[in-house]
Amino acid sequence: MARWTETWLSGIGLDTEEGKWPGEKLGLPEHGVNSVASGGQRLLAFLVDLFAAAMITTLFVQPEFANTDVMQRFNWVSVGVWAVLTVPATAFLGITPGMGVLGIRVARLDGATMVGVVRALARCVLTAVLIPPAVRDVDGRGLHDRATGTVVVRMRS
């Protein structure tokens, strides 16, 4: 029996043809290095990156939880710090600090070595919206990965 989400999610252009494992259609292994990273790994890496950005932001803006203006400024600065942490690291190394901790990385599907600034920036902007990473296809790729021709894979088994 199909899940109820398949009735409306499949209509927006996501792949519905399933392989034996996520990433099989992309030529990726089922397990180990270069297999598709799980959604939990990706989410935890994202949370580590947000935590790191918030901790760095406290060096510049002291949070005052009772003051909404200060907290709004703190949040915007944190988003900027998060972008500075993630875009260059993803563009040139294929990892963010959180991804490094979790042992996952961003890889291009065309086999190029670097993700590149344009793709990393696009991934960052789409991730900030939160919806694209949450809507994943059968290969575990979010809409932001599909838009940039990337996939998040494991670096260790």
C-alpha positions in Angstrom: 0.0 0.0 0.0 1.4 3.4 -1.0 2.0 6.1 1.6 -0.4 9.0 1.5 2.4 11.4 0.6 3.2 9.6 -2.6 -0.1 10.7 -4.0 0.8 14.4 -4.0 4.6 14.4 -3.8 5.0 12.3 -6.9 3.2 15.0 -8.8 5.9 17.6 -8.5 8.5 16.0 -10.7 10.3 13.8 -8.2 11.6 10.5 -9.3 9.2 7.7 -8.3 11.1 4.8 -9.9 12.8 3.0 -7.0 16.1 1.2 -7.1 17.1 -1.5 -4.7 18.8 1.1 -2.5 19.1 4.9 -2.4 21.7 6.0 -4.9 21.7 2.8 -7.0 20.4 4.8 -10.1 23.2 7.3 -9.5 25.8 4.5 -9.6 26.5 4.8 -5.8 27.2 1.8 -3.6 24.6 0.4 -1.2 26.9 0.7 1.9 30.1 2.3 3.0 32.2 5.1 1.5 30.4 7.1 -1.2 27.0 5.6 -0.4 24.1 8.1 0.1 24.1 9.7 3.6 21.0 9.2 5.6 18.5 11.9 6.4 19.4 11.7 10.0 23.1 12.3 9.3 22.3 15.3 7.1 19.9 16.8 9.7 22.5 16.3 12.5 25.2 17.9 10.4 22.9 20.9 9.7 22.2 21.2 13.5 25.9 21.1 14.3 26.5 23.9 11.7 23.7 26.0 13.2 25.1 25.5 16.7 28.6 26.5 15.6 27.2 29.6 13.9 25.2 30.6 17.0 28.3 30.1 19.2 30.5 32.2 16.9 27.7 34.9 16.8 27.8 35.2 20.6 31.3 36.6 20.2 29.8 39.6 18.4 26.2 39.9 19.6 25.3 39.0 23.2 21.9 37.3 23.3 19.2 38.9 25.5 16.3 36.4 25.5 13.9 39.0 26.9 14.7 41.6 24.2 13.1 40.7 20.9 15.1 43.3 18.9 18.4 42.0 20.2 17.4 38.4 19.5 16.2 39.3 16.0 19.6 40.8 15.3 21.3 37.8 16.8 19.3 35.5 14.6 20.1 37.4 11.4 23.8 37.6 12.3 23.8 33.8 13.0 22.3 33.1 9.6 25.1 35.2 8.0 27.8 33.4 10.0 26.2 30.1 9.0 26.4 31.1 5.4 30.1 32.1 5.8 30.8 28.8 7.5 29.1 26.7 4.8 29.5 28.3 1.4 33.3 28.4 1.1 33.7 25.1 2.9 31.2 23.4 0.6 32.5 25.1 -2.5 36.2 24.2 -2.1 36.2 21.1 0.3 32.7 19.6 -0.2 32.1 19.6 3.5 30.7 21.9 6.2 32.0 21.7 9.8 29.0 19.6 10.7 29.4 17.3 7.8 33.0 16.8 8.7 32.0 15.8 12.2 29.4 13.3 10.9 31.7 11.9 8.1 29.6 13.0 5.1 30.3 15.3 2.2 28.7 16.9 -0.8 29.7 15.4 -4.2 28.8 16.5 -7.7 27.1 13.9 -9.9 29.2 14.9 -12.9 32.3 13.7 -11.1 34.0 17.1 -10.8 36.3 17.5 -7.8 34.9 20.7 -6.3 31.3 21.6 -5.8 32.0 25.2 -6.8 30.9 28.6 -5.5 27.7 28.9 -7.5 26.4 25.4 -6.5 27.4 25.9 -2.9 25.7 29.3 -2.8 22.6 27.9 -4.4 22.6 25.0 -1.9 23.0 27.4 1.0 20.1 29.7 -0.1 17.8 26.7 -0.8 18.7 25.1 2.6 17.9 28.4 4.4 14.4 28.1 3.0 14.2 24.6 4.7 11.6 23.1 2.3 14.0 21.9 -0.4 16.1 19.8 1.9 13.0 18.3 3.6 11.5 17.1 0.3 13.6 14.2 -0.8 13.4 11.7 -3.7 13.9 7.9 -3.6 17.7 8.5 -3.8 17.7 10.6 -0.6 18.5 13.8 -2.5 16.7 17.0 -1.4 15.3 19.4 -4.0 18.4 21.6 -3.3 20.6 18.7 -4.3 18.6 18.0 -7.5 18.8 21.7 -8.4 22.6 21.8 -8.1 23.4 18.3 -9.4 24.8 17.1 -6.1 24.4 14.3 -3.6 25.5 13.9 0.0 27.5 10.8 0.5 29.4 9.1 3.4 33.2 9.6 3.7 33.7 6.6 5.9 31.9 3.3 6.4 
